[in-house]
């Protein structure tokens, strides 16, 4: 008797199912670093630009796991005229971002995870005025997180970010409720990972009173959602593709500002590309 054909198995989820930072959707650098020796290429176009701007931003970066508790990253943000809206900003580069993170392996374990790090952002070239505020940003941070003991995949976090701002030679403009000087942000929220779906919430209080030149206060809330796109929809790509959306409400001296946006992010192992085994 012929054996019945086995049903094809679904593609397994990626080894790391948890959501990491997706700029513009979920901005918190949770205390988790890239695996030792792994180098990832990350591409995440701002799909919301197609309806709001005459150009689209397509940040491209790399993330490197130096060892089991240190991670380094670098990102450049080119922009391209898409022709769907009026205006001719041309093509070029908007900014460069460098980052580093140190995760504590033993401190506060086993109940909590913690990390410190810094993100540096510099405007470059001659980008459209609404793409940058024209300032260099030096932002050290501290994050502490805890996995919920009752709800699988739920992680709570709290963070403190110091954003030191220094005027650059690049022209730019501030958006509504953007701080105009150095500031401190105290944030909290959660991430709920239900692969292939991820639900996020970030809330924060931002003030220029501590390290800034003025006395401005801002509060915000941002719920977000991300979905790991199945490989059958990405031409069986070996990378990890996510699509995400967020909705942010900020209350400050300029009144209420509402932002919403979407992104697609692709992550690819450079080791696989160059013929090595992914780690």
Residue pairs with C-beta under 8 A, 6 or more apart in sequence:
11 230
11 231
11 232
13 195
13 196
13 228
14 228
14 240
16 35
17 193
17 195
17 228
18 32
18 155
18 191
18 193
19 26
19 191
19 193
19 198
19 200
19 226
19 242
20 30
20 32
21 27
21 28
21 29
21 30
22 44
22 226
22 242
22 244
22 263
22 265
23 44
23 59
23 263
24 46
24 246
24 261
24 263
25 200
25 224
25 226
25 244
25 245
25 246
25 261
25 262
25 263
26 191
26 200
26 202
26 224
26 226
26 244
26 246
27 202
28 143
28 157
28 159
28 187
28 189
28 202
29 99
29 101
29 115
29 117
29 119
29 141
29 143
29 159
30 113
30 115
30 143
30 145
30 155
30 157
30 191
31 103
31 104
31 113
31 114
31 115
31 143
31 144
31 145
32 103
32 113
32 115
33 65
33 68
33 69
33 70
33 71
33 101
33 103
33 115
34 40
34 63
34 64
34 65
34 71
35 65
35 68
35 279
36 65
36 66
36 67
36 68
36 279
37 65
37 271
37 279
38 64
38 65
38 269
38 271
38 278
38 279
39 62
39 63
39 64
39 65
39 269
39 270
39 271
40 62
40 63
40 64
40 267
40 268
40 269
40 270
41 60
41 61
41 62
41 267
41 268
41 269
41 270
41 273
42 59
42 60
42 61
42 62
42 63
42 75
42 265
42 266
42 267
42 268
43 58
43 59
43 60
43 265
43 266
44 58
44 59
44 263
44 264
44 265
44 266
45 56
45 57
45 58
45 59
45 263
45 264
46 56
46 57
46 58
46 59
46 261
46 263
47 56
47 261
47 262
47 263
47 264
48 260
48 261
48 262
48 263
49 55
49 56
49 57
49 82
50 56
50 82
50 84
51 84
51 85
53 85
53 128
53 130
54 81
54 82
54 83
54 84
54 85
54 86
54 87
54 88
54 89
55 79
55 80
55 81
55 82
55 87
55 89
55 91
55 128
55 131
56 79
56 80
56 82
57 77
57 78
57 79
57 94
57 131
58 77
58 78
58 79
58 80
59 75
59 76
59 77
59 78
60 75
60 76
60 77
60 78
61 73
61 74
61 75
61 76
61 97
62 73
62 74
62 75
62 270
63 71
63 72
63 73
64 71
64 72
64 73
65 71
66 72
68 105
69 102
69 103
69 104
69 105
70 100
70 101
70 102
70 103
71 99
71 100
71 101
71 103
72 99
72 100
72 101
73 97
73 98
73 99
73 100
73 101
74 96
74 97
74 98
74 99
75 96
75 97
75 98
75 99
76 93
76 95
76 96
76 97
77 93
77 94
77 95
77 96
77 97
78 91
78 92
78 93
78 94
79 89
79 91
79 92
79 93
79 94
79 127
79 128
79 131
80 91
81 88
81 89
81 90
81 91
89 127
89 128
92 125
92 126
92 127
93 124
93 125
93 127
94 123
94 124
94 125
94 127
94 128
94 131
94 132
95 121
95 122
95 123
95 124
95 127
95 131
95 132
96 121
96 122
96 124
97 119
97 120
97 121
97 122
98 119
98 120
99 117
99 118
99 119
99 120
100 117
100 118
101 115
101 116
101 117
102 115
102 116
102 117
103 113
103 114
103 115
104 113
104 114
104 115
107 114
108 114
108 144
111 146
112 144
112 145
112 146
113 144
113 145
113 146
113 147
114 142
114 143
114 144
114 145
115 142
115 143
116 140
116 141
116 142
116 143
117 140
117 141
117 143
118 138
118 139
118 140
118 141
119 137
119 139
119 141
120 136
120 137
120 138
120 139
121 136
121 137
121 139
122 136
122 137
122 168
123 132
123 133
123 134
123 135
123 136
123 168
123 170
123 172
124 170
125 170
126 170
126 171
127 170
127 172
129 171
129 172
129 173
130 173
130 175
131 172
132 170
132 172
133 172
133 173
133 174
133 175
133 178
134 167
134 168
134 170
134 171
134 172
134 173
135 165
135 166
135 167
135 168
135 172
136 165
136 166
136 167
136 168
137 163
137 164
137 165
138 163
138 164
138 166
139 161
139 162
139 163
139 164
140 161
140 162
141 159
141 160
141 161
141 162
142 159
142 160
143 157
143 158
143 159
144 157
144 158
144 159
145 155
145 156
145 157
145 158
146 155
146 156
146 157
147 154
147 155
148 154
148 155
148 156
151 192
153 192
153 193
153 194
154 190
154 191
154 192
154 193
155 190
155 191
155 192
155 193
156 188
156 189
156 190
157 188
157 189
157 190
157 191
158 186
158 187
158 188
159 185
159 186
159 187
159 188
160 184
160 185
160 186
160 187
161 184
161 185
161 187
162 182
162 183
162 184
162 211
163 179
163 182
163 183
163 184
163 185
164 182
164 211
165 179
165 181
165 182
165 183
174 180
175 257
176 254
176 255
176 257
177 218
177 250
177 251
177 252
177 253
177 254
177 255
177 257
179 206
179 208
179 212
179 216
179 218
180 208
180 212
180 213
180 214
180 216
181 208
181 212
181 213
181 214
182 208
182 211
182 212
182 213
183 206
183 207
183 208
183 210
183 211
183 212
183 216
184 206
184 207
184 210
184 211
185 204
185 205
185 206
185 207
186 204
186 205
186 206
187 202
187 203
187 204
187 205
188 202
188 203
188 204
189 200
189 201
189 202
189 203
190 200
190 201
191 198
191 199
191 200
192 198
192 199
192 200
195 228
196 227
196 228
196 229
196 230
197 225
197 226
197 227
197 228
198 225
198 226
198 227
198 228
198 242
198 244
199 223
199 224
199 225
200 222
200 223
200 224
200 225
200 226
200 246
201 221
201 222
201 223
201 224
202 220
202 221
202 222
202 224
203 219
203 220
203 221
203 222
204 219
204 220
205 217
205 218
205 219
206 217
206 218
206 219
206 220
207 216
207 217
207 218
208 214
208 215
208 216
208 217
209 215
209 216
209 217
216 252
216 253
217 252
217 253
218 250
218 251
218 252
218 253
219 250
219 251
219 252
220 248
220 249
220 250
220 251
221 248
221 249
222 246
222 247
222 248
222 249
223 246
223 247
224 244
224 245
224 246
224 247
225 244
225 245
225 246
226 242
226 243
226 244
226 245
227 242
227 243
227 244
228 240
228 241
228 242
229 241
229 242
229 243
231 237
233 241
234 241
237 266
238 268
238 269
238 272
239 266
239 267
239 268
239 269
240 266
240 267
241 264
241 265
241 266
241 267
242 264
242 265
243 262
243 263
243 264
243 265
244 262
244 263
244 264
244 265
245 260
245 261
245 262
245 263
246 259
246 260
246 261
247 258
247 259
247 260
248 258
248 259
248 260
249 256
249 257
249 258
250 256
250 257
250 258
250 259
251 257
269 278
271 277
271 278
271 279
272 278
